[in-house]
Amino acid sequence: MSTVKSLYHIVINTKNREMTIPEESKRELYAYMHGIIKNSGCTLIRMNGIPNHIHLLVDLSSQLSLSQFMHNLKRSSSIWAKKRSDLFPDFVGWGKEYYAFSCSMGQKDAIVEYIKNQEAHHGVVPFDKEMGEMTTDNGCEFHVYD
């Protein structure tokens, strides 16, 4: 039997990076997204964020491509959040892009801690600066606008 471990640190942002995920409602969104991830045959290791973006550490199923997984996750969660206007009154959808970086098991614990501490981290570092550094460190380009 084949064994595959495919860890990805993924970041998705709201449309125009607007603050549309209320702190008091984010757990409901995370629970819904966790269900999508689980039903996709993937394993969520950690998820957290602030009102304009979410970080996920996911073990991607070998049966899915990253683009298939992200399309389903963003589409399904966007439809759900728009229907739940009682919880997400300003949510208009996710931004066009996403950022995904493969990582090793040796990086897992550090990434989990990083994701856990998003609120404190963004009290000091704005999203654009964070993503600019993260994408550069991983040999990618950061898009300033949607």
Phi, psi and omega per residue, in radians:
M1 nan 2.386 3.124
S2 -1.347 2.580 3.067
T3 -2.165 2.212 -3.132
V4 -2.264 2.295 3.025
K5 -2.148 2.024 -3.047
S6 -2.263 1.463 -3.083
L7 -1.489 2.332 3.082
Y8 -2.288 2.317 2.941
H9 -1.647 2.015 -3.024
I10 -2.070 2.441 3.065
V11 -2.217 2.223 3.019
I12 -2.137 2.488 3.132
N13 -2.074 2.746 3.103
T14 -1.237 2.828 3.102
K15 -0.945 2.259 -3.121
N16 1.003 0.286 3.140
R17 0.965 0.602 3.126
E18 -1.403 2.658 -3.097
M19 -1.406 1.372 -3.008
T20 -2.020 0.171 3.056
I21 -1.946 1.701 -3.112
P22 -1.083 2.432 3.140
E23 -0.942 -0.731 -3.083
E24 -1.266 -0.194 -3.121
S25 -2.003 -0.108 -3.008
K26 -1.109 -0.546 -3.127
R27 -1.107 -0.639 3.087
E28 -1.129 -0.723 3.090
L29 -1.117 -0.779 -3.140
Y30 -1.076 -0.710 3.128
A31 -1.120 -0.720 3.119
Y32 -1.123 -0.791 3.133
M33 -1.117 -0.648 3.100
H34 -1.061 -0.696 3.085
G35 -1.076 -0.738 3.099
I36 -1.076 -0.782 -3.128
I37 -1.076 -0.836 -3.141
K38 -1.092 -0.776 3.140
N39 -1.178 -0.308 3.075
S40 -1.466 -0.059 -3.110
G41 1.446 0.243 3.138
C42 -1.782 2.941 3.127
T43 -2.097 2.140 3.043
L44 -1.455 2.185 3.107
I45 -1.679 -0.724 3.112
R46 -2.792 2.544 3.067
M47 -2.528 2.418 3.048
N48 -2.968 2.862 3.122
G49 -3.069 -2.909 3.084
I50 -2.228 -3.135 -3.004
P51 -1.029 -0.242 -3.140
N52 -2.032 0.005 3.068
H53 -2.884 2.818 -3.132
I54 -2.292 2.410 3.004
H55 -1.808 2.435 3.066
L56 -2.312 2.510 2.922
L57 -2.031 2.011 -2.988
V58 -2.236 2.440 2.943
D59 -1.662 1.846 -3.038
L60 -1.319 2.351 3.084
S61 -1.068 2.493 3.100
S62 -1.233 -0.160 3.141
Q63 -1.519 -0.118 -3.071
L64 -2.165 2.597 2.930
S65 -1.516 2.772 3.106
L66 -1.045 -0.733 -3.120
S67 -1.138 -0.668 3.076
Q68 -1.095 -0.819 -3.132
F69 -1.031 -0.848 -3.095
M70 -1.172 -0.679 3.100
H71 -1.020 -0.848 -3.122
N72 -1.141 -0.788 -3.113
L73 -1.090 -0.855 -3.109
K74 -1.194 -0.775 -3.109
R75 -1.095 -0.929 -3.079
S76 -1.112 -0.773 -3.116
S77 -1.227 -0.564 3.091
S78 -1.158 -0.797 3.106
I79 -1.033 -0.805 -3.117
W80 -1.099 -0.826 -3.094
A81 -1.123 -0.654 3.103
K82 -1.143 -0.625 3.093
K83 -1.224 -0.463 -3.129
R84 -1.661 0.990 -3.114
S85 -1.124 -0.313 3.051
D86 -1.160 -0.551 3.131
L87 -1.692 -0.557 -3.043
F88 -2.268 1.163 -3.013
P89 -1.096 -0.451 -3.080
D90 -1.849 -0.014 -3.077
F91 -1.245 2.185 3.116
V92 -2.037 -0.028 3.098
G93 2.349 3.139 3.100
W94 -1.581 2.729 3.020
G95 -1.125 2.850 -3.105
K96 -1.116 -0.633 -3.026
E97 -1.662 2.971 2.893
Y98 -2.547 2.832 3.125
Y99 -2.131 2.253 -3.121
A100 -2.418 2.295 -3.118
F101 -2.234 2.194 3.077
S102 -1.232 2.603 -3.136
C103 -2.540 2.816 -3.101
S104 -1.659 2.884 3.070
M105 -1.074 -0.512 3.105
G106 -1.167 -0.402 3.123
Q107 -1.615 -0.216 -2.985
K108 -0.933 -0.923 -3.064
D109 -1.084 -0.705 3.127
A110 -1.143 -0.698 3.127
I111 -1.192 -0.708 3.078
V112 -1.009 -0.806 3.136
E113 -1.106 -0.730 3.112
Y114 -1.044 -0.804 -3.132
I115 -1.171 -0.697 3.127
K116 -1.023 -0.578 -3.005
N117 -1.764 0.503 -3.093
Q118 -1.050 -0.751 -3.100
E119 -1.057 -0.840 3.123
A120 -1.142 -0.730 -3.128
H121 -1.029 -0.769 -3.086
H122 -1.447 -0.032 2.931
G123 -1.261 -0.304 -3.089
V124 -2.021 -0.712 -3.024
V125 -2.006 2.103 3.100
P126 -1.212 2.735 -3.093
F127 -0.946 -0.849 -3.089
D128 -1.049 -0.675 3.114
K129 -1.186 -0.779 3.121
E130 -1.002 -0.881 -3.085
M131 -1.224 -0.605 3.071
G132 -1.036 -0.795 3.125
E133 -1.205 -0.749 -3.096
M134 -1.125 -0.763 -3.127
T135 -1.200 -0.723 3.109
T136 -1.086 -0.778 3.126
D137 -1.058 -0.469 -3.117
N138 -1.817 0.253 3.057
G139 1.246 0.485 -3.121
C140 -2.071 3.064 3.126
E141 -1.905 2.384 3.069
F142 -1.705 2.304 3.120
H143 -1.676 2.101 -3.055
V144 -1.169 -0.567 -3.128
Y145 -2.189 2.750 3.077
D146 -1.091 nan nan
